[in-house]
Amino acid sequence: MENSVISAEPNKAKITPKKKISLLDHIKHNKWLYIMLIPGIIYFIVFRFAPMWGLSIAFKDYSPYLGFSGSKWVGFEYFKDFFSSPDFGRLMSNTLILGALNVTVGFAFPIILALLLNELRVEIYKKCIQTAIYVPHFVSWTIVASISVILLTADTGALSNLLETITGHQINALTEPGLFKPMIVFQGIWKESGYGTIIYLAALASVDPEQYEAAVMDGAGRFKRVIHITLPAIKNTIVVMLILKCGQFLSTGFDQIFLMTNSLNRVAADVFDTYVYQLGITQGAYSYATAVGLFKSLVGVILVLGSNFIAKKVDPDSGIF
């Protein structure tokens, strides 16, 4: 019997290459989605990108009479003046402290609030509480400042009188520099935390209920379910929101701080936003104010890129880009 050599080649699966869709075909197929993008694109072009041309006056001795092209080029002179001015240290300190409080306390509070709301099982209670905590977001900072003045006025404020009864001495939070930053942070938490829970509640809605049921069968309590199921499920959302929050680290909010500032607490209240207003609008130092604003924006960009880089290093699936 002759030995026969049988050569068998493995069957090669035929892979049909995907047809490359051109950009024009993609636009035609999703035309309504692109049409819905148009208002947003126009907004960013008109109010975000077009005004960036004005940043050039940070490097010029700008005069409204001479215009952009006629003003003298001075390079980094205004940046040097700002970094060497006696105001720089105070502004940087106040802004960094408020930014750190907003990123730690202010950022964590909506997450905690969303976790608490997620544990409510009676739907009517949950909706009522959500409505109540969303309302402050739609209240203007002018009204918030007015409420604060009414409550915290040293002689007639209800909250001030309560604190005086508890502590035994009068506390004037409106004029005390040491109490200014906690007051600002508390106002921000009261106004924005409820509305900030929307994104986290949307992320929590995508968690598979069967995971909770399996954890309950294994004997896990509510705290363990939150630690091992809920928080890992919204981890990427938390990281993205934290990166965006870092980009606003030096943007402490002009309206709120401007309304709560007075001559007695100004040493603790001055930040980059109010400083730019005082120099650019009230004193007409347009180039100097633009240099300060550009410095703040560059720091924000660096913080976003840095925090995104760190997030990618810790977890490759996290981050924005």
Legacy VTK file of the C-alpha trace (Angstrom):
# vtk DataFile Version 3.0
C-alpha trace
ASCII
DATASET POLYDATA
POINTS 321 float
0.000 0.000 0.000
1.562 3.158 -1.116
1.880 5.951 1.336
0.153 8.961 0.022
1.066 12.368 1.248
-1.969 14.464 1.698
-1.330 18.116 1.908
-4.152 20.029 3.362
-4.109 23.758 3.323
-6.169 25.472 5.970
-9.297 27.008 4.689
-8.805 30.703 4.387
-11.876 32.659 5.237
-12.659 35.257 2.692
-12.743 38.636 4.385
-14.798 41.114 2.512
-13.261 44.533 2.978
-15.637 47.140 4.292
-16.655 49.703 1.806
-15.188 53.047 2.728
-17.899 55.615 3.159
-17.028 59.079 1.957
-17.673 62.124 4.099
-20.318 63.369 1.678
-22.221 60.063 1.853
-21.963 60.112 5.647
-23.411 63.624 5.744
-26.243 62.640 3.399
-27.050 59.580 5.516
-27.068 61.592 8.786
-28.172 64.944 7.413
-30.592 65.738 10.236
-27.921 65.162 12.862
-25.610 67.574 11.054
-28.413 70.111 10.705
-28.936 69.973 14.474
-25.222 70.732 14.912
-25.430 73.989 12.950
-26.692 76.265 15.799
-23.980 74.983 18.127
-21.271 75.430 15.487
-22.444 78.993 14.770
-22.421 79.773 18.499
-18.836 78.588 18.947
-17.632 80.389 15.817
-19.255 83.714 16.723
-18.741 83.765 20.501
-15.688 81.516 21.028
-13.386 81.432 18.016
-13.949 84.840 16.394
-13.179 86.822 19.607
-9.821 85.019 19.877
-8.510 87.508 17.339
-8.699 90.082 20.136
-6.095 88.178 22.172
-3.435 89.881 20.085
-3.866 93.062 22.133
-2.211 91.266 25.072
1.051 91.719 23.108
0.345 95.314 22.027
-0.043 98.702 23.637
-3.637 98.734 22.477
-5.481 101.967 21.847
-9.111 101.961 20.625
-8.306 104.931 18.418
-5.462 103.116 16.630
-7.174 99.733 16.432
-5.606 96.280 16.321
-3.259 96.921 13.434
-2.181 100.424 14.438
-1.316 99.685 18.066
2.349 99.301 18.993
3.742 95.784 19.488
5.253 95.363 22.981
5.647 91.565 23.197
5.506 90.078 26.699
5.777 93.397 28.528
2.334 93.194 30.145
2.905 89.599 31.225
6.135 90.650 32.947
4.334 93.539 34.643
1.616 91.209 35.885
3.970 88.541 37.247
6.065 91.167 39.038
3.120 93.160 40.426
2.262 92.949 44.157
-1.261 91.812 43.211
-0.107 88.592 41.557
0.590 86.641 44.761
-2.712 87.622 46.366
-4.734 86.882 43.245
-3.033 83.525 42.700
-3.521 82.515 46.340
-7.219 83.438 46.441
-7.923 81.806 43.075
-6.046 78.597 43.896
-7.773 78.186 47.263
-11.229 78.717 45.763
-10.366 76.430 42.834
-9.152 73.686 45.185
-12.316 73.938 47.296
-14.512 73.805 44.192
-12.684 70.772 42.774
-12.722 68.844 46.070
-15.873 69.776 47.969
-17.885 71.247 45.103
-17.102 68.391 42.712
-17.724 65.568 45.178
-21.073 66.824 46.461
-23.112 66.162 43.253
-21.719 62.605 43.155
-22.756 61.959 46.754
-26.164 63.505 46.082
-26.662 61.353 42.970
-25.750 58.198 44.917
-28.278 59.081 47.619
-31.000 59.784 45.056
-30.228 56.505 43.318
-30.973 54.626 46.539
-34.515 56.022 46.749
-37.017 53.397 45.675
-40.258 55.392 46.034
-40.462 57.161 42.681
-42.723 60.036 43.786
-40.324 60.997 46.604
-37.370 60.819 44.246
-39.003 63.106 41.669
-40.070 65.644 44.312
-36.570 65.805 45.787
-35.004 66.100 42.332
-37.298 68.997 41.451
-36.506 70.760 44.723
-32.737 70.518 44.293
-32.839 71.481 40.583
-34.643 74.783 41.222
-31.654 76.754 42.657
-29.761 76.296 39.375
-32.294 78.538 37.618
-32.007 81.257 40.262
-29.676 84.109 39.267
-26.615 84.957 41.323
-28.172 88.329 42.076
-31.008 86.622 43.950
-28.590 84.247 45.679
-26.494 87.214 46.836
-29.620 89.020 48.062
-30.737 85.970 50.055
-27.247 85.685 51.554
-27.276 89.327 52.615
-30.702 88.939 54.223
-29.636 85.834 56.148
-26.105 86.906 57.089
-26.458 90.591 57.975
-24.880 91.000 61.399
-27.757 92.771 63.164
-30.907 91.495 61.461
-29.873 88.322 59.652
-31.715 85.204 60.823
-28.703 82.938 60.335
-26.342 85.430 61.988
-28.633 85.661 65.023
-28.772 81.864 65.230
-24.969 81.613 65.104
-24.698 84.333 67.734
-27.018 82.365 70.013
-24.970 79.181 69.543
-21.465 80.667 69.748
-22.133 83.549 72.122
-20.574 86.228 69.916
-21.587 88.040 66.772
-20.371 86.664 63.430
-20.487 88.845 60.335
-19.802 86.501 57.446
-20.370 89.245 54.862
-17.380 91.331 55.964
-15.052 88.750 57.541
-12.273 87.833 55.033
-11.719 84.441 56.671
-15.344 83.416 56.081
-15.575 84.650 52.495
-14.270 81.504 50.771
-16.431 79.030 52.775
-19.450 81.231 52.032
-18.693 81.215 48.292
-18.244 77.439 48.246
-21.471 76.879 50.188
-23.400 79.107 47.768
-22.008 77.159 44.807
-22.957 73.824 46.367
-26.492 74.997 47.138
-27.033 76.434 43.660
-25.343 73.931 41.338
-25.083 70.543 43.073
-28.650 69.478 42.343
-28.383 70.260 38.653
-24.951 68.611 38.556
-26.484 65.269 39.536
-28.251 64.943 36.155
-25.220 63.496 34.349
-24.434 61.054 37.153
-28.051 59.897 37.444
-28.083 59.291 33.684
-24.937 57.180 34.041
-26.455 55.276 36.984
-29.535 54.473 34.909
-27.380 52.313 32.633
-26.240 50.007 35.457
-27.683 46.506 35.067
-30.156 45.841 37.946
-29.187 42.166 37.883
-25.804 43.119 39.333
-27.531 44.563 42.400
-29.766 41.496 42.696
-26.744 39.183 42.555
-24.944 41.285 45.159
-27.967 41.148 47.478
-28.084 37.364 47.146
-24.400 37.257 48.098
-25.176 39.235 51.240
-23.751 42.616 50.183
-25.228 45.622 51.972
-26.002 49.004 50.428
-22.576 50.449 51.174
-20.777 47.512 49.559
-23.075 47.667 46.536
-22.203 51.329 46.092
-18.467 50.674 46.425
-18.256 47.573 44.210
-21.032 48.172 41.647
-22.257 51.762 41.478
-18.980 53.692 41.625
-17.129 51.444 39.117
-20.087 51.797 36.728
-19.827 55.621 36.678
-16.036 55.803 36.991
-15.475 57.025 33.433
-18.155 59.702 33.815
-16.541 60.925 37.035
-13.119 61.092 35.370
-14.421 63.075 32.386
-16.267 65.537 34.625
-13.176 65.920 36.823
-11.022 66.725 33.787
-13.505 69.372 32.669
-13.624 70.726 36.213
-9.837 71.047 36.256
-10.091 73.225 33.143
-12.226 75.639 35.175
-9.804 75.618 38.125
-8.942 79.313 37.793
-12.449 80.313 36.650
-13.984 80.868 40.040
-17.105 82.674 38.797
-17.199 86.423 38.244
-20.879 87.109 38.975
-20.977 85.396 42.346
-17.728 86.836 43.702
-18.356 90.327 42.338
-21.757 90.508 44.050
-20.417 89.259 47.403
-17.313 91.480 47.444
-17.134 94.607 49.592
-14.388 96.885 50.865
-13.884 94.826 54.043
-13.454 91.369 52.480
-11.742 92.440 49.243
-8.359 91.132 50.377
-9.802 87.589 50.300
-12.240 88.143 47.430
-10.040 89.416 44.597
-9.489 86.727 41.950
-8.392 86.794 38.321
-11.930 87.279 36.985
-12.694 90.331 39.118
-9.183 91.706 38.549
-9.671 91.571 34.778
-12.973 93.438 35.151
-11.468 96.144 37.356
-8.557 96.782 35.008
-10.189 96.247 31.631
-13.667 97.717 32.115
-13.337 100.283 34.900
-9.765 101.488 34.214
-9.446 100.909 30.471
-6.206 98.867 30.711
-7.301 96.597 27.877
-3.926 95.083 27.003
-2.986 94.366 30.612
-6.397 92.816 31.373
-6.210 90.676 28.225
-2.772 89.418 29.256
-4.170 88.368 32.643
-7.131 86.622 31.014
-4.869 84.863 28.497
-2.629 83.607 31.308
-5.660 82.181 33.104
-6.894 80.461 29.925
-3.491 78.919 29.200
-3.323 77.504 32.710
-6.782 76.009 32.181
-5.678 74.324 28.933
-2.564 72.922 30.627
-4.653 71.548 33.501
-7.086 69.852 31.095
-4.282 68.250 29.065
-2.359 67.276 32.195
-5.320 65.742 33.990
-6.345 63.880 30.823
-2.779 62.539 30.453
-2.734 61.332 34.063
-6.157 59.717 33.669
-4.955 57.857 30.560
-1.871 56.630 32.402
-3.927 55.330 35.319
-6.654 53.806 33.161
-6.339 53.704 29.349
-10.138 53.573 29.011
-10.581 56.850 30.892
-10.102 60.402 29.722
-11.655 62.578 27.069
-9.306 61.997 24.122
LINES 1 322
321 0 1 2 3 4 5 6 7 8 9 10 11 12 13 14 15 16 17 18 19 20 21 22 23 24 25 26 27 28 29 30 31 32 33 34 35 36 37 38 39 40 41 42 43 44 45 46 47 48 49 50 51 52 53 54 55 56 57 58 59 60 61 62 63 64 65 66 67 68 69 70 71 72 73 74 75 76 77 78 79 80 81 82 83 84 85 86 87 88 89 90 91 92 93 94 95 96 97 98 99 100 101 102 103 104 105 106 107 108 109 110 111 112 113 114 115 116 117 118 119 120 121 122 123 124 125 126 127 128 129 130 131 132 133 134 135 136 137 138 139 140 141 142 143 144 145 146 147 148 149 150 151 152 153 154 155 156 157 158 159 160 161 162 163 164 165 166 167 168 169 170 171 172 173 174 175 176 177 178 179 180 181 182 183 184 185 186 187 188 189 190 191 192 193 194 195 196 197 198 199 200 201 202 203 204 205 206 207 208 209 210 211 212 213 214 215 216 217 218 219 220 221 222 223 224 225 226 227 228 229 230 231 232 233 234 235 236 237 238 239 240 241 242 243 244 245 246 247 248 249 250 251 252 253 254 255 256 257 258 259 260 261 262 263 264 265 266 267 268 269 270 271 272 273 274 275 276 277 278 279 280 281 282 283 284 285 286 287 288 289 290 291 292 293 294 295 296 297 298 299 300 301 302 303 304 305 306 307 308 309 310 311 312 313 314 315 316 317 318 319 320
